Amino acid sequence: MKKVAMHMRMKARAVRERWITDLCRRSLSGITVIELVLILVIVIALLLIFKNQLINLINTIFDKIISESSGI
């Protein structure tokens, strides 16, 4: 009788652990997708907000590279 009860407890524990693992896996995968989408939205918004400043910065860097490369 004790063996049967012990076997049932072990089986119940295995089912519970598998259920918890599956639940954690599902919730984590959903969270990471949402986080990635939010990060992309923020990056795109920042690029749109600072578009002119970024273009000016890139042009300045390339002008400096071109002017200093002629001296090499």
LUMDRENZA-54943 format. One record per atom (N, C-alpha, C): x, y, z; residue in three letters. Coordinates in steps of 0.1 Angstrom, whole numbers, plus 5000, padded with zeros to 4 digits. Example, Ala and Ser with C-alpha at 12.3 -4.5 7.8 and 13.67 -1.06 7.14 Angstrom:
! LUMDRENZA-54943
513249435078Ala 512349555078Ala 513249675078Ala 512849785071Ser 513749895071Ser 512950005079Ser 
//
This chain:
! LUMDRENZA-54943
500849885000Met 500050005000Met 500950135000Met 502050125008Lys 502850245008Lys 503550274995Lys 503850164988Lys 504550174975Lys 503550244965Lys 502350204965Val 501350264956Val 501150414959Val 501050454972Ala 500950594976Ala 502150674972Ala 503350614974Met 504550684971Met 504650704955Met 504250604948His 504250614933His 503250724929His 502150724935Met 501150824931Met 501650974934Met 502250984946Arg 502851114949Arg 503951164939Arg 504751064936Met 505851094926Met 505251134913Met 504251064908Lys 503651094896Lys 502951224896Lys 502251254907Ala 501651384908Ala 502651504908Ala 503751484915Arg 504851584915Arg 505351604901Arg 505551494894Ala 506151504880Ala 505151584871Ala 503851554872Val 502851624864Val 502851774868Val 502851804881Arg 502851944886Arg 504052014880Arg 505251954881Glu 506452024877Glu 506452044862Glu 505951954854Arg 505851964840Arg 504852084836Arg 503752084843Trp 502752194841Trp 503352334844Trp 504052344855Ile 504652474859Ile 505752514848Ile 506552414844Thr 507552444834Thr 506952494821Thr 505852424816Asp 505152464804Asp 504552604806Asp 503952634817Leu 503352764820Leu 504452874819Leu 505552844826Cys 506652944826Cys 507152964812Cys 507352864804Arg 507852874791Arg 506952954782Arg 505652934783Arg 504653014775Arg 504653154779Arg 504653184792Ser 504553324796Ser 505853404792Ser 506953334794Leu 508253404791Leu 508353434776Leu 507953344767Ser 508053364753Ser 507153474749Ser 505953484755Gly 505053604752Gly 505653734756Gly 506253734768Ile 506853854773Ile 507953904764Ile 508853814760Thr 509953854752Thr 509553914738Thr 508453864732Val 507953914720Val 507454054722Val 506654074732Ile 506154204735Ile 507254304738Ile 508254264746Glu 509354354748Glu 510154394736Glu 510354294727Leu 511054324714Leu 510254424706Leu 508954404705Val 508154504697Val 508154634703Val 508054644717Leu 508154774723Leu 509454844721Leu 510554774722Ile 511854824720Ile 511954884705Ile 511454804696Leu 511554844682Leu 510754974680Leu 509554984686Val 508755104685Val 509455224690Val 510055204702Ile 510755314708Ile 511955364700Ile 512755264694Val 513855304686Val 513455374673Val 512355324667Ile 511855394655Ile 511355534658Ile 510655554670Ala 510155684674Ala 511355774676Ala 512355734683Leu 513555814685Leu 514255854672Leu 514355764663Leu 514955794650Leu 514055894643Leu 512755894643Leu 511955994637Leu 512056124644Leu 512156124657Ile 512156254664Ile 513556324661Ile 514656244662Phe 515956304660Phe 516556284646Phe 515656274636Lys 516056244622Lys 517056354617Lys 516656484619Asn 517556584613Asn 518856594621Asn 518856584634Gln 520156584641Gln 521056464637Gln 520456354635Leu 521256234631Leu 521856244617Leu 521056304608Ile 521556324595Ile 522656424595Ile 522556534602Asn 523656634604Asn 524856574610Asn 524756494620Leu 525856424626Leu 526556334617Leu 525856254609Ile 526456164600Ile 527156234589Ile 526556344584Asn 527156424573Asn 528456484578Asn 528456534591Thr 529656594597Thr 530756494598Thr 530456374602Ile 531456264604Ile 532056224591Ile 531156214580Phe 531656174567Phe 532556284561Phe 532156414563Asp 532956524558Asp 534256524565Asp 534356504577Lys 535656494585Lys 536456384580Lys 535856264578Ile 536656144573Ile 537156174559Ile 536356234550Ile 536856264536Ile 537956374537Ile 537856474545Ser 538856584545Ser 540156534551Ser 540056444561Glu 541256394567Glu 541956274559Glu 541156204551Ser 541656094543Ser 542456154531Ser 542256274527Ser 543056334516Ser 544456364520Ser 544656374533Gly 546056404538Gly 546856274540Gly 546256164538Ile 547056034540Ile 547755994528Ile 
//
